[in-house]
Each structure stands twice: as C-alpha cells, then as structure tokens.
Amino acid sequence: MDDTIELNPVEQKLVDDLLQELYRQRGLDYRNYSRTFLSRRISAFVKKQNFNSVEEMVERVMEHDEDLERFIGSLSLPTTRMFRDPQVFRYLRESIIPMLSRTHLTKVWSAGCSTGEETYSLAIILHEELPGRKILTFATDLNEKSLYKAKKGIYQVRRMRAYTLGYMASGGTRDFSNYYQADDENAIFNEDIKKNLVFAQHNLVTDSSFNEFDLILCRNVLIYFNRGLQERVVKLLSKSLRPGGVLILGDKESLRAMSSQNDFFELDRMLRVFRKRE
Ligand SMILES: C[S@@+](CC[C@H](N)C(=O)[O-])C[C@H]1O[C@@H](n2cnc3c(N)ncnc32)[C@H](O)[C@@H]1O
C-alpha cells in the first residue's frame, strides 16, 4: 500500500519547523532527509496514530514527550535482513576479503546497521574467510532501539530458513545452524561470532569519522537523504577509509556526480562496490 500524501506548503512549513525543533532540542538532524522519504513516513505516522491532520500531529508532538518519542521512532526505517543481496556477500567473500591486508588488524564498519542482521552476516563471512585473523567490526546506527536488538543478536527462529538460503547463496557451505542456538521462538548467535563486534550509536549526519577502516558497508541509508546530505555523508565515508579501502553501498545508491566520486574507482558497478584510490 502506498501511504504517501503530498504535503501542502502549510504542512511542509509546520514539518520543517518541527524538524528544526527536533534538531535544536535533541541534536537529531532530519532536516535534509529526502522530501519523499519524510512525507511518506509522516503520512504513515498521522494515519497510524489516528491524527486528523498534519497540523494536529505537529501540535501533539511539540507538546507531549511520548508523542515526540513515537514520532522519532517513526522516522527510522529499520527494514533489513541477513545476507540481503547475497551476491554482494559472495563478492565480498570471493573478491574483497582476499584483498585485505594480512599484516595489520582488519577494521570494518557496518554503518546504519539497523538491528544487526547485516553485521552478523558480515561477521560470519569474515569468520569463515579469515580464520584466526584479528578483526574488529564496528556497527553503528542512529536508532538506539535497533542497536539494543543488534547487540543481543537474537532473531526470530522462523526467519532462519530464509537466512540459511541467503547464506548458501552468498557462497556459504557450512551448516548455518551451527552459528546459533535456537529454541521454539528465537535464534541467538554464538559468542564466537559476536566477540569481535562493537555496537555503538553514531549519527552519520552530525558525528565525525572515528577510525581508518579497511572496509565500510553503508547500505540502504543514503537513499533517505537529500543530495546535499548524501554528499556530506559520502565525504565522511571516504575520510573514514584507508587508501585502498573498500566501500559498499546499497543497490539503489551510487557515487555518481558526487564531489568525492574521484576519491574512488568502481570495483563492481552492479554491486555498488568502490575502492578508495591509494
Ligand atoms: C533500511 S535500514 C538499512 C539497514 C542495513 N544497512 C541494510 O541494508 O539492511 C536504514 C538504517 O539507517 C539508519 N539511519 C538513518 N539515518 C541515520 C543517520 N543519520 N546515522 C546513522 N544511521 C542512520 C536507520 O536508523 C536504519 O537503521
């Protein structure tokens, strides 16, 4: 169902003021997220919370902390799954990991990791392809609730069948069920997979770069930003990669016409894999 409504100029102004207030009060900067994304999320929020209008919603959110929290939650789109686009993980396994330096600690960043499914997929592949190597994987997101779930590494057991197929399509040949303990409802990933993962809150819009990484996955995050914000975030990602490091974006994202496009060359256009020039 498409729940998009075009915001009229008055509604747009109210929403802009609300986003400005959110930034002022909480430092959460949604001001340059794409208009389409914002109007879609706001329309869905108005409908779900049974507000009669955008005006009523803005008024309530400005005045009531619980509504504000709900509104913030509604702006986060945590949709994710393990081995999403398995051909990307296959490429990672077969072509990128063999390129990673064998001499230093390998540092990886899963930026916009949501509830962690991408990070655990990555951790499993690194565990299989680089046995015994020291690897540190940072996984960050803006959304605290998603990060809380990610840290736990607990997922519904009914999803494991699809994830096992994703694992196999990514070139995995082991028994996937050895990576987790399951009961009737949940599957919990093993300590062996979790031990090199560091989950932390990081806002790609307002926080700075915090390391020099060999590999960054930032998939399905840039699509929510407007052009100017995409530019800024790509600069941050470029700054956070060591020369020769690899960046992977989502399947609808690219570096085309970005000012930092020339920092990179394409390793695989279809899979959105880029390497930072040395
Ligand atoms: C659709 S999910 C993508 C999850 C995963 N990367 C994947 O491709 O399956 C987008 C994630 O981006 C996060 N996000 C949105 N704005 C962000 C920001 N400014 N800084 C960090 N994360 C952000 C959201 O909280 C959400 O978890």
The ligand as a Tripos MOL2 file, in Angstrom:
@<TRIPOS>MOLECULE
LIG
   27    29     1     0     0
SMALL
NO_CHARGES

@<TRIPOS>ATOM
      1 C1         16.8660    0.4550    5.8560 C.3       1 LIG1
      2 S1         17.9770    0.3740    7.1970 S.3       1 LIG1
      3 C2         19.3960   -0.3890    6.4290 C.3       1 LIG1
      4 C3         19.9790   -1.4960    7.2770 C.3       1 LIG1
      5 C4         21.1260   -2.2790    6.6280 C.3       1 LIG1
      6 N1         22.2470   -1.4360    6.3190 N.3       1 LIG1
      7 C5         20.6450   -2.9960    5.3840 C.2       1 LIG1
      8 O1         20.9800   -2.5690    4.2680 O.co2     1 LIG1
      9 O2         19.9370   -3.9980    5.5030 O.co2     1 LIG1
     10 C6         18.4850    2.0860    7.3590 C.3       1 LIG1
     11 C7         19.1500    2.3730    8.6960 C.3       1 LIG1
     12 O3         19.7710    3.6660    8.6090 O.3       1 LIG1
     13 C8         19.6940    4.2530    9.8900 C.3       1 LIG1
     14 N2         19.9250    5.6930    9.7850 N.ar      1 LIG1
     15 C9         19.1150    6.6370    9.2700 C.ar      1 LIG1
     16 N3         19.6690    7.8590    9.4140 N.ar      1 LIG1
     17 C10        20.8810    7.6630   10.0180 C.ar      1 LIG1
     18 C11        21.9170    8.5230   10.4390 C.ar      1 LIG1
     19 N4         21.8160    9.8330   10.2740 N.pl3     1 LIG1
     20 N5         23.0060    7.9900   11.0410 N.ar      1 LIG1
     21 C12        23.1010    6.6490   11.2400 C.ar      1 LIG1
     22 N6         22.1530    5.7710   10.8640 N.ar      1 LIG1
     23 C13        21.0520    6.2740   10.2620 C.ar      1 LIG1
     24 C14        18.2780    3.8970   10.3400 C.3       1 LIG1
     25 O4         18.1410    4.0350   11.7450 O.3       1 LIG1
     26 C15        18.1440    2.4550    9.8370 C.3       1 LIG1
     27 O5         18.5170    1.5320   10.8410 O.3       1 LIG1
@<TRIPOS>BOND
     1     1     2 1
     2     2     3 1
     3     2    10 1
     4     3     4 1
     5     4     5 1
     6     5     6 1
     7     5     7 1
     8     7     8 2
     9     7     9 1
    10    10    11 1
    11    11    12 1
    12    11    26 1
    13    12    13 1
    14    13    14 1
    15    13    24 1
    16    14    15 ar
    17    14    23 ar
    18    15    16 ar
    19    16    17 ar
    20    17    18 ar
    21    17    23 ar
    22    18    19 1
    23    18    20 ar
    24    20    21 ar
    25    21    22 ar
    26    22    23 ar
    27    24    25 1
    28    24    26 1
    29    26    27 1
@<TRIPOS>SUBSTRUCTURE
     1 LIG1         1 GROUP 0 **** ****
